[in-house]
């Protein structure tokens, strides 16, 4: 948790941006695994509630009355039975005072607040709910059916929160650096353990354990797989095989709920083959190119397509691609190798604020995504960069057998692709290199003082000596 004054300033700025009405920010509730007495899934507070109210307890709601300049933390104090099983926690009034909120009230008060606002035809601002229990609560309070809540959510509130949370303040960058240090431990642990005969599941479990022991949890389910061509390849019981590549995409959420997100790809036996090096060097060049071109004022969509053109040029040198590069990228031919975007916003959520709809977070009026073209429709970030933004830099090259077969059968982009040679890469897998990038005044830099090895010689030396 930050100093009280930070939360006070954030709420004041939110009131200034929203201008009028009543803002309701719902915290999350506990989610039982099957039956409450058998335990809960790890609790994760709503990020926007955390951003403005800071408290990491279930069952809380923050109310900001913009017109009357009042703030209230809503929630019930726990009873003696809860204390017996789970221990004492601060009272709701104490939690309110801790973050500079003058008023607290029990949960039943929320209905009265909403009823009064509606009776006076005041605007009630809420965010689109993503949990079913909160959707039901909104229905009970405001009478808006869950199917209509996304459309009824306050665009003024969404835009205000996106504006504020997009630009990371110095205290947030400190937290992101802390998350990066945990991420370093996670990834170097995976590299040390990677050897023929070890299962994917074992390494994935060890990586998760690092996150759990140094922070709050993983920032997303760990991806560790020899099938790097599967974007979200969860660890399986398959044993690692010499000659294959292992892809590890993992991140930590630190104790204050800020995230890291990195990907490394390396040979199971610690030594790249020549063919692996040829593809890896292209991804490496694309990854490093971002550091040269990403800066305030540049559209991240332009950075994405510049990387795609560089990638396609290099793949032409290997004979896998052909034709005019600009026309090929315009036609989407590159997406057979790179079917996702270059990166996404990152902060308290690993895909930051995605619950507010990616088109509101990663794009603006001049950078609407092309939803009709495969690959391009997966861009998550295209808007102009600003100082303080944190984005991921994650180019990749993947050889997806089913996608190769599909495009070859239909002749899609045949003028730009060498399908005969692509056939010989169906057993290759995929390579992705990912780091978190902070946009600075004049350019950008990686987050994380300790660099997880990613240059081929560094990877091979690390795996040999550890």
SULLIN-V697554 format. One record per helix or strand of 3 or more residues. SS is the DSSP state (h for helix, s for strand). FROM is the first residue (numbers start at 0). LEN is the number of residues. If there is no record, write none. Layout:
ss: <SS | SS>
from: <FROM | FROM>
len: <LEN | LEN>
This chain:
ss: <h | s | h | h | s | s | h | h | s | h | s | h | h | h | h | h | s | s | s | h | h | h | h | h | h | h | s | s | h | h | h | s | s | s | h>
from: <3 | 21 | 35 | 46 | 60 | 69 | 79 | 91 | 102 | 108 | 123 | 131 | 145 | 154 | 169 | 199 | 222 | 244 | 261 | 273 | 299 | 324 | 332 | 353 | 357 | 375 | 389 | 395 | 400 | 413 | 418 | 429 | 433 | 443 | 455>
len: <15 | 5 | 3 | 7 | 5 | 5 | 7 | 7 | 3 | 11 | 3 | 11 | 7 | 12 | 24 | 15 | 3 | 6 | 6 | 20 | 18 | 7 | 4 | 3 | 4 | 3 | 4 | 3 | 10 | 3 | 5 | 3 | 6 | 3 | 10>
